[in-house]
Amino acid sequence: MPARLLVLLSLMLSLTACGVAETGAAAAAIGASKAEEARQGLQTEARVRAQLDEATRQATEQRNAAEAAAQ
């Protein structure tokens, strides 16, 4: 990975005068930002699923307890 970074950095430095590097850097920053958003979205989804699973488990326990008390 560091070798790829060095190649990318040297390429960006060589293209700085014509503005291509700025465009590439902006695109890379946007890509990194989108990747972080996706990662956070997955974490949020996992958290919500865990909360739903817990709520379902609690509802089942309450229903079972109510049925047992009614008998």
N, C-alpha and C positions, 0 to 999 in steps of 0.2 A: 504494500500500500504506500509506503513512503516514496518508493521509486516512481510510482504513478503520480504522486503529488508533486514531486520535483519536475517531472516532465510537463505536467500541466502548468505549473508555475513558470517554468522557462518559456513555454509557449505563450502564456498570457503576457509575460514581460516583453516578448518579442513583438507582440501585436498591439501593445499599448498605444503606440503612435497613431494607429488608424482607427482606434475606437472599438475594435472587435473584442478586445479583452474586457472592456467594460460591459459589453453586451453579454459575453460569456460569463463574467463574474455575477452579473445580475441574474442570469438564468440559473446559475449554480446556487445562488442564495435562495432564489424562489423554490428551486427543487428541494433544497435542504429544509426549507420552511414547510413545504407540502409534506415531506417525509415525516417531519416532527408532528404535524397535524394528524397525519394518518396513524402514527404510533399512539398519540394521545387519544384518538378516537377508538382505537382498539382497546386501550386501557379502560376507557369509559364504558365501552360495551361490556367488557368482562366484569366490571364493577356492578353494572346494572343487572347483568345476568345472575350474578351472585346474590344480589339483593332480592331479585324475583324468586330465585330458588329458595332463599331463606323464608320469604313471605309465604311461599307455597307450603313449605315444610311446617311452618307455624300454623297455617290454616288447617292443614291435615291433622296436626296434633290436637288443635282445638275441637275440630269436628269429631275426632275419635273420642276425646274426653267427654264431649256432650252426649255422644251416643252411648258411651259407657255409663254415664250418670243417669240417663233416661231408662236404663234397663233395670 
